[in-house]
Amino acid sequence: MALGRSIELSLQRFHHRSHSCSSMAPSTAALSHGLVAFRRPRLSSSSASSSRSTNLRSSGFQCREILQSTRRVGAIADGGVAIGAEEANGLVEQLLSMVQSSDRGAALRSEHHQSVAEIVRKLEGLNIPPEPLQSPLIFGDWDVEYCSNPTAPGGYYRSALGRFFLATEAMIQTVKAPDFVGNSVSFSLLGILKGQVSLKGKLVALDEKWIEITFDPPFLKLGPIEAQYGKSSKVKIAVLYVDEKIRLGRGSRGAVFVFKRR
């Protein structure tokens, strides 16, 4: 009985150490299951001396099997995470190179938009993080690097006529905890007069990916002129992917956005 108690205590200590390693969470579950199945045998006084060595050998074999299974599961889990992160980094770099110097997507041809959409789908499929709205990475200052619909992020300021007269210098979105969103478009009127249109809003999470933003009326600064005009507005956008470099979104009408962290 003392030997059996010693093995049980050793397994409990091993079980405790396994729980301290977060990277081995799947393995810990497997190990826990194995430990539930592995119980110290109840021995009668008459058979204790004859069966103790047999039970201990069997128990030792079960322990080795549990340990080997634990290591295999842990290696698979760690490898899967590493492969996912490596694939994501490669796709992110490829995506940024495609949208760079594209006037935020307005200068791209149809086939290039399709290529961008394909990379976005791949990154979304990686499910990193699983619930992006729960990640603090969504907060910060973001440059609008790309939109599949040029007018979606800037309205008529980003239409073909608007881009002709108002050269876009910056498009920035700021997201601050707990629920602030600010959009701004900085431009130059015919290369002479500087201007900016800004929006301030509040976001509400609709589910694990979709948010709704209610914006106040836009505020215009054009040289010495400052004025608020228009009406309040609402938009819905899904956060598809977010990491230290980029954030991907899709509007309720299907427009795809690529934001790059400033």
N, C-alpha and C positions, 0 to 999 in steps of 0.2 A: 504493500500500500504506500510505503514511503517513496518507493521509486516511481510509482504512478503519480503521486502528488507532485514529485519533482518535475516530471515531464509536463504536467498540467501547468505548473507555475512558469516553466520555461516558455511554453506556448503562449501563455497570457502576456509575458514580457515581449515576446516577438510580435504578438498581435498589437500591443501598445506602440511599439516602435514603427510598425507598418502604418498605423494611423497618423503618425507624425510626418509622413512623407506625402505631401499633396499630389506630387506627380505620379504617385502609384495608386490613385483612388480606385481605378477599375480592379487592380490587383488586390487591394484591401478587401473589396467586396467578395472576390473569389476566395480569398483567404478566410474571411469571416464565415463564409458558407462551409468551407472545409472544416473549420474548427467546430462549428455546430454539429457536424456529422461525426467528428472525432471525439468520442467520450471515453473517459477512463472506465474500463470494463468492471462490472460488479463481480467480484470473485467470492465464491463460497469458501469457507475455511478449509474444506476438504480438498478443493481443487486449486487453491491459490498457489501452492508451491509448484505444482506440475504445469500450470498454464501461464504463470507470470512471464517466463522467458519468451514463450510463443507470442503472447499478446504484445510484449514490448517490441519484439522484432516486427510484428505487423504494424504496430503504432509508429515505429521508426520509419518503416517503408511509406506509410501514409504521409508522415511529415515531409519526407523527401519529395514525394509527389506533389504535395501542396506547394512547397517552396519552388520547385521547378515550374509548376503551372503559374505561380505568381510572377516569377521572373519573365516567363514568356509573354504573359498578358501585359506586364509593365512595359516590356520592350516594344510590343506592338503599339501600345498607346502613345508612348514617347515618340516612336517613329512616325506615327500618323500626324501628330502635332507638328513635328519638324517638317514633314513633307508639305503640309498645308501652309505653313508660314513661308516656306521657300517658294512655293508656287504663287502665293499671294504677292510676295515682294517682286517676283518677276513680272507678273501681270500689271502691278501698279506702275513699275518703271516703263513698261511698254505703253500703257495708257497715257501716261504723262508725256512721253515723247511724241505720241500721235496728236495730242491736242495742243502742244506747245506752238506758239506763234500762229494760231489758227483764228485769231480775233474771237476767241471764246467759242469756236465752232462755226462761226458765220462764214469762214473762208473754206470750209471743208466740202468736198464733193460727196455725193450720195453714197458711193461705195465706202468712203472713209467713215461716214456716220454709221454705216452698217458694221464696220470693223470695231468701232468704239462700242457699239451696242453689244456686240458679241463678247468683248472683254468684260464689260459691266455685268453681263449675265453670268460669266464664269466666276467673277469675284463675289457676286451675290450668292451663287451656289455654294461657295466655300463656307457660308454661314458664320462669318467672323465679324463681330461677336454674335452669338445666337440671338441676343436681344439687344440690338444696338442702342436703343433708347435708355438702357440701364447703364451704358458705358459713359464714364466721365470724358471720354475722348471726343464726344460730340461738341463739347464746349470749346470756345476759342474764336480767333479771327480767321476767316477763310476767304481766299480769293476764288471768285467764280472763274474756273479755268475753261469750262465748256458747258454748253447747253445745246441739245439737239434742235431746239426751237429758239432762234436768236431773240425773239421778242419776249419769251417767257420770263427771263430775269429782269428785264429793263423796260418792258412795254414799248411804246412808240419811240422812245429814245434809242432803242436798239433795232428799229426797223431799217430797211434799206435806205430810206430817205433820212431817217434820223442819224444813221451812221455816217452818211455823206456830210451832213452839216455839223454833227456833234461827234467828234472823234473821242471814243471811249478811252479813258486813261486808267481807270481802275473800277472794278466791281467787287465789293467786299460784303460779306455777311458775317455778323458778329452774333454768337450765341453765348449767353451768360446764364449761369444758374440763378434762380431755379427755372425761369421761363421767359427770359428776355431774348428777342431776336431783332437785330437791326440790319437793314439793307441800305447800301449806298452805291450810287453810280456817279463817278466823277468824270467830267468830260471837258472838252475845249471847243467852244463855238468858233468854227472856221479858223482854228488855230490862234485865235486872238483873245477871246474872253473865257475865263475859267468858270465852270459851274459844277453844281452837285445837286442831285436829287436823293433824298434819304427817306426811309420809312422806319418807324418804330412799332414793334408789335409784341404780342404775348402768345406763347405757344401752349397748346394743350395736347397731351398724348391721347390718341384714340385707341391704340392697341400697342403691341410690342414693337411695331415699325412705323405706323402712320401717326403723323402729327397734324394738327390744324393750327394755323397762325392767323390771328386777327390783327391787321395793321391799322394804325391811325392814318388819316389823310397824309399824303406826301408833302414833304417840305422842300422847297426849291431855293437854292442860292445861285444867283447868276451875277457875277461882279458885285456891285453894291446892293443889288436887289435881293431881298429875302421875303419869302411868302409861303404860306401854307394854302393848298388848294385841293380841290377834288373831294372824294369821299373815302370813308374807311373801306377796307377790303379784307377778304378771307381767302386763304389758299390752303390746300392740303398737299402734303409731300411725304413720301415714304423714305426712310433712311435704310438704304440697302446694304451699306458696308461702311465701316469707319476704322481707321488706324491712326498712327502717328503722323502720316503724310497726307492722306486724302479722306474725303467723305463722299459717298455716292448717294444720289437721291433720284426719285422718280415722282413727277407731279401727277395729279389726278387725271390729267389729260394725256399722260404718256411721255411728257418731255423728260429727258434724262439729263441730270446735272452731275458735273464733276467739280468738287471743291478741293482746293489745295490749301493746306495749313500755312499761314503766314509765319 
